[in-house]
Amino acid sequence: MLTFLDRIPDGMRIDFGMLPKLEPWRVRLVSPSATLAADATYRVAFRIRADEPREAVFSVRESREPWTNLGLYGRVAVTDQWQSISREFKAKANATNAVCSFDLGASDV
């Protein structure tokens, strides 16, 4: 379940309930589509924490097949403490369908 938080602007909480351990992409949070210009520099910034340790994978990619990575891919070990993550990347191609995605399914917690 996805809940928007009143106390944190643009904040969200994802409550997984009981899940089996899945491939990371089986639980995915995806931003709305955006347009990117090839060779332009962009920054993705977010804050993240979890009730139990887990790994999160984040990327900027096309929102439809062939799902091409557009210049950003990363992994972060998520703990119960807030972390501020900020990554700059140079877009690999022009894209009108770019999304930032967070793959969160690699844990059963």
C-alpha positions as CSV (number, residue, x, y, z in Angstrom):
1,M,0.0,0.0,0.0
2,L,1.3,3.5,-0.9
3,T,0.6,6.3,1.6
4,F,1.4,9.9,1.1
5,L,2.7,11.6,4.2
6,D,1.3,14.9,5.4
7,R,4.3,15.7,7.6
8,I,6.9,15.2,4.8
9,P,6.3,17.2,1.6
10,D,6.3,14.7,-1.4
11,G,6.9,11.9,1.2
12,M,5.5,8.4,0.6
13,R,5.4,5.3,2.7
14,I,5.2,1.9,1.0
15,D,3.8,-0.9,3.2
16,F,4.5,-4.3,1.8
17,G,2.7,-6.4,4.2
18,M,3.9,-10.0,4.0
19,L,5.7,-10.8,0.8
20,P,7.9,-13.6,-0.3
21,K,11.4,-12.6,-1.2
22,L,11.1,-11.5,-4.8
23,E,13.3,-10.2,-7.7
24,P,13.9,-6.5,-7.0
25,W,11.7,-5.4,-10.0
26,R,8.6,-7.2,-8.7
27,V,7.9,-4.3,-6.3
28,R,8.6,-1.1,-8.2
29,L,7.8,2.6,-7.6
30,V,8.0,4.7,-10.8
31,S,7.9,8.4,-11.3
32,P,5.8,10.1,-14.0
33,S,7.4,10.3,-17.4
34,A,9.8,13.1,-18.2
35,T,11.8,14.3,-21.2
36,L,15.6,14.1,-21.2
37,A,18.1,15.6,-23.6
38,A,21.1,13.6,-24.7
39,D,24.4,14.6,-23.0
40,A,22.5,16.9,-20.5
41,T,23.3,16.5,-16.8
42,Y,20.5,15.7,-14.4
43,R,20.3,15.0,-10.7
44,V,18.2,12.5,-8.9
45,A,17.8,13.1,-5.1
46,F,15.7,11.3,-2.5
47,R,15.6,10.3,1.1
48,I,15.0,6.7,2.1
49,R,14.7,4.4,5.1
50,A,13.1,1.1,6.0
51,D,11.8,-0.6,9.1
52,E,14.3,-3.4,8.5
53,P,17.5,-3.6,6.4
54,R,17.0,-4.1,2.7
55,E,18.5,-3.1,-0.6
56,A,16.9,-0.7,-3.1
57,V,17.8,-0.4,-6.7
58,F,17.2,2.9,-8.5
59,S,17.6,3.9,-12.1
60,V,16.5,6.3,-14.9
61,R,15.3,4.4,-17.9
62,E,12.7,4.3,-20.7
63,S,9.2,3.7,-19.4
64,R,8.5,1.1,-22.2
65,E,10.3,-1.5,-24.2
66,P,13.1,-1.9,-24.6
67,W,13.4,-0.3,-21.1
68,T,16.8,1.2,-22.0
69,N,18.9,2.6,-19.2
70,L,19.3,6.3,-19.8
71,G,22.4,6.9,-17.7
72,L,21.7,6.2,-14.0
73,Y,21.7,2.9,-12.1
74,G,22.5,2.4,-8.5
75,R,22.0,0.3,-5.4
76,V,21.7,1.5,-1.8
77,A,21.7,-0.5,1.4
78,V,18.6,0.8,3.2
79,T,18.6,0.9,7.0
80,D,16.2,2.2,9.7
81,Q,18.0,5.6,9.6
82,W,17.2,8.3,7.0
83,Q,19.7,8.5,4.2
84,S,19.9,11.4,1.7
85,I,20.9,10.1,-1.7
86,S,21.9,12.4,-4.6
87,R,23.3,11.2,-7.9
88,E,24.2,13.2,-11.0
89,F,24.2,11.6,-14.4
90,K,24.5,12.5,-18.0
91,A,21.7,11.3,-20.2
92,K,22.8,8.7,-22.8
93,A,20.0,9.6,-25.3
94,N,17.1,11.9,-26.0
95,A,14.0,10.5,-24.3
96,T,10.4,11.6,-24.0
97,N,9.4,8.7,-21.8
98,A,12.1,8.7,-19.1
99,V,11.2,7.5,-15.6
100,C,13.0,7.2,-12.3
101,S,12.3,3.8,-10.9
102,F,12.9,2.3,-7.4
103,D,13.0,-1.5,-7.3
104,L,12.2,-2.6,-3.7
105,G,11.2,-6.3,-3.9
106,A,14.5,-8.0,-3.0
107,S,13.5,-8.6,0.6
108,D,10.8,-10.4,2.5
109,V,10.6,-7.6,5.2
